Amino acid sequence: MEKIHQKLQAVIFDMDGTLIDTERIGAASWDHAGEDTGLFVTEEVKKSMVGRNMVDIQAIVEAALPDENVAPLLDRANFHYHRLVTEAPPPIKKGARALLEWLQVKKVPMALATSSRAEQAEDKLGRTGLRDFFSFVIAGDEIDRGKPEPEIFERAAEGLGVCISRCAVFEDSAPGIEAAQRSGAMALLVPEFFPVDPAMALFADHIFQDLTQAPEFLTDWMG
């Protein structure tokens, strides 16, 4: 459903799962935390956390384990996530750096809109060498309403000084692609797995197998 007929002026990226491969690290951190505390969350619950900020993640875990004190589980999951992320720079997703370099050459403004906390986002961007591509970064602890609410993408467009309807948003998660669609941006989905969940696909204006396909697509929309 291609609702946008104006030429694009800017691009907004999600970070985790879209530009860098941290979703598997996140899942592993919950497994390690479960081993530490004896409290485990299911694979379905882990999937429901993808794209969410920390406030939402806590609510998801509390709902999944209503009879438990989940604070130790949350603390240990956070500990293991930081441990795993800092042991080595997270891998960059296929096609991500080439796409960012292509947009940079074309002088297309780029923002990053991530559900991670600002300190975490800056650390991961710095260690993967991606920070300098973005003139504006907004994180999950800098907004009031996390994805699937559109606030983070609206704020990113404001930070770039561009109307959100003239922005493309790249996302990998269900909450993220819903937020992108609701913001009025062109919602571009690069899912972690195929086939794509039909409910998730409904919010996407276009679906890519990976980011290597993006420059050809964007050329038609940027003139």
C-alpha positions as CSV (number, residue, x, y, z in Angstrom):
1,M,0.0,0.0,0.0
2,E,2.0,3.0,-1.3
3,K,0.3,5.9,0.4
4,I,3.1,8.3,-0.2
5,H,3.4,10.1,-3.5
6,Q,5.9,12.8,-2.6
7,K,9.6,12.6,-3.1
8,L,11.4,11.6,0.1
9,Q,13.8,14.0,1.8
10,A,15.2,12.0,4.7
11,V,15.6,8.5,6.1
12,I,15.0,7.3,9.7
13,F,16.5,4.1,11.0
14,D,15.7,1.8,13.8
15,M,18.9,0.4,15.3
16,D,18.6,-3.1,17.0
17,G,17.7,-5.7,14.4
18,T,17.6,-3.3,11.6
19,L,21.2,-1.9,11.4
20,I,22.9,-4.1,14.0
21,D,22.3,-7.7,14.9
22,T,21.4,-7.5,18.6
23,E,18.1,-9.3,18.7
24,R,19.8,-12.7,19.2
25,I,22.0,-11.1,22.0
26,G,18.8,-9.9,23.7
27,A,17.2,-13.4,23.6
28,A,20.4,-15.0,25.0
29,S,20.4,-12.4,27.9
30,W,17.0,-13.6,29.0
31,D,18.2,-17.3,28.9
32,H,21.2,-16.4,31.1
33,A,19.1,-14.4,33.4
34,G,16.7,-17.3,33.8
35,E,19.6,-19.6,34.7
36,D,20.7,-17.1,37.4
37,T,17.2,-16.6,38.9
38,G,15.2,-19.6,38.1
39,L,12.6,-17.4,36.3
40,F,12.2,-18.1,32.6
41,V,10.2,-16.3,29.9
42,T,9.0,-18.2,26.9
43,E,10.1,-17.7,23.3
44,E,6.8,-16.0,22.6
45,V,7.4,-13.5,25.4
46,K,10.9,-12.8,24.1
47,K,9.5,-12.0,20.6
48,S,6.9,-9.7,22.1
49,M,9.7,-7.6,23.6
50,V,11.4,-6.9,20.3
51,G,11.2,-3.2,19.4
52,R,9.9,-2.2,22.9
53,N,11.4,0.2,25.3
54,M,12.4,-0.8,28.9
55,V,9.2,0.4,30.5
56,D,7.1,-1.8,28.1
57,I,9.5,-4.7,28.5
58,Q,9.1,-4.6,32.3
59,A,5.3,-4.6,31.9
60,I,5.5,-7.6,29.5
61,V,7.6,-9.6,31.9
62,E,5.3,-8.7,34.9
63,A,2.3,-9.9,32.9
64,A,4.0,-13.1,31.9
65,L,5.1,-13.9,35.5
66,P,2.3,-12.3,37.5
67,D,3.0,-14.3,40.7
68,E,6.8,-13.5,40.8
69,N,9.0,-10.7,41.8
70,V,10.6,-10.1,38.4
71,A,13.1,-7.4,39.5
72,P,16.0,-9.8,39.8
73,L,15.2,-11.3,36.4
74,L,15.2,-7.8,34.8
75,D,18.4,-6.9,36.6
76,R,20.2,-10.0,35.4
77,A,18.9,-9.8,31.9
78,N,20.2,-6.2,31.7
79,F,23.5,-7.3,33.1
80,H,23.9,-10.1,30.6
81,Y,22.8,-8.0,27.7
82,H,25.5,-5.4,28.5
83,R,28.1,-8.1,29.0
84,L,27.4,-9.8,25.7
85,V,27.2,-6.5,23.8
86,T,30.5,-5.2,25.2
87,E,32.4,-8.4,24.7
88,A,32.6,-7.6,21.0
89,P,31.0,-5.0,18.7
90,P,27.6,-6.3,17.6
91,P,27.6,-7.5,13.9
92,I,26.3,-5.0,11.4
93,K,23.3,-6.3,9.3
94,K,23.9,-7.2,5.7
95,G,23.8,-4.1,3.4
96,A,23.5,-1.7,6.3
97,R,26.9,0.1,6.0
98,A,26.6,0.2,2.2
99,L,23.2,1.8,2.4
100,L,24.3,4.4,4.9
101,E,27.3,5.3,2.8
102,W,25.1,5.6,-0.3
103,L,22.7,7.9,1.5
104,Q,25.6,10.0,2.8
105,V,27.1,10.4,-0.7
106,K,23.6,11.6,-1.8
107,K,23.6,14.1,1.2
108,V,20.3,12.6,2.4
109,P,19.7,13.5,6.1
110,M,19.5,10.5,8.4
111,A,18.2,10.0,11.9
112,L,18.3,7.1,14.3
113,A,15.2,6.3,16.4
114,T,15.8,3.4,18.8
115,S,14.0,1.9,21.8
116,S,17.3,1.4,23.5
117,R,18.3,3.9,26.1
118,A,20.4,6.8,24.9
119,E,23.6,5.7,26.7
120,Q,23.3,2.2,25.2
121,A,22.5,3.6,21.7
122,E,25.6,5.9,21.7
123,D,27.8,3.0,22.9
124,K,26.6,0.6,20.2
125,L,26.8,3.2,17.4
126,G,30.2,4.2,18.5
127,R,31.7,0.7,18.6
128,T,30.2,-0.3,15.3
129,G,31.4,2.9,13.6
130,L,27.9,4.0,12.6
131,R,27.5,7.1,14.7
132,D,28.8,9.7,12.2
133,F,26.1,8.8,9.7
134,F,23.3,10.3,11.8
135,S,22.7,14.0,12.4
136,F,20.0,13.3,15.0
137,V,19.6,10.4,17.4
138,I,16.6,9.8,19.7
139,A,16.3,7.0,22.2
140,G,13.6,5.1,24.1
141,D,14.3,7.0,27.4
142,E,13.9,10.4,25.7
143,I,10.2,9.9,24.7
144,D,7.0,9.5,26.6
145,R,5.3,6.8,24.5
146,G,7.3,4.0,23.0
147,K,6.6,2.0,19.8
148,P,4.0,1.2,18.5
149,E,3.1,4.8,19.3
150,P,4.5,7.0,16.5
151,E,6.1,9.6,18.8
152,I,9.7,8.5,18.3
153,F,9.6,8.8,14.6
154,E,7.7,12.1,14.7
155,R,10.4,13.5,17.0
156,A,13.1,12.2,14.7
157,A,11.6,14.0,11.7
158,E,11.4,17.2,13.8
159,G,15.0,16.8,14.7
160,L,15.9,16.6,11.0
161,G,13.7,19.5,10.2
162,V,11.7,17.5,7.7
163,C,8.0,16.7,7.5
164,I,7.4,13.1,8.6
165,S,5.5,12.4,5.4
166,R,8.7,13.1,3.4
167,C,10.6,10.5,5.5
168,A,11.2,6.8,5.0
169,V,11.5,4.6,8.1
170,F,13.4,1.3,8.2
171,E,12.2,-1.1,10.8
172,D,12.5,-4.8,11.6
173,S,9.9,-5.3,14.4
174,A,6.1,-5.4,14.7
175,P,5.8,-2.5,17.1
176,G,8.3,-0.5,15.0
177,I,6.7,-0.9,11.6
178,E,3.3,-0.1,13.2
179,A,4.7,3.1,14.7
180,A,6.3,4.0,11.3
181,Q,3.0,3.5,9.5
182,R,1.0,5.5,12.1
183,S,3.5,8.4,11.9
184,G,2.7,9.0,8.3
185,A,6.2,8.0,7.1
186,M,6.9,5.5,4.3
187,A,7.1,2.3,6.4
188,L,9.8,0.0,5.1
189,L,10.1,-3.4,6.7
190,V,13.3,-5.5,6.8
191,P,12.1,-8.5,8.9
192,E,14.3,-10.7,10.9
193,F,12.7,-13.8,9.5
194,F,10.7,-15.0,6.5
195,P,7.9,-15.6,5.9
196,V,6.6,-12.4,7.4
197,D,3.8,-12.3,9.9
198,P,0.8,-11.2,7.8
199,A,-0.4,-8.9,10.7
200,M,3.1,-7.3,10.6
201,A,3.1,-7.0,6.8
202,L,-0.1,-5.0,6.9
203,F,1.7,-2.0,8.3
204,A,4.5,-2.0,5.7
205,D,4.6,0.0,2.5
206,H,7.3,-2.2,1.2
207,I,9.2,-5.3,2.4
208,F,12.8,-6.0,1.8
209,Q,14.7,-9.3,2.2
210,D,17.7,-7.3,3.4
211,L,19.1,-3.8,3.1
212,T,21.1,-4.5,0.0
213,Q,17.8,-4.0,-1.9
214,A,17.1,-0.6,-0.5
215,P,19.2,1.8,-2.7
216,E,17.5,0.7,-5.9
217,F,14.1,1.1,-4.3
218,L,14.9,4.5,-2.8
219,T,16.3,5.9,-6.0
220,D,12.8,6.0,-7.5
221,W,11.5,8.0,-4.5
222,M,14.4,10.4,-4.1
223,G,14.8,11.6,-7.7
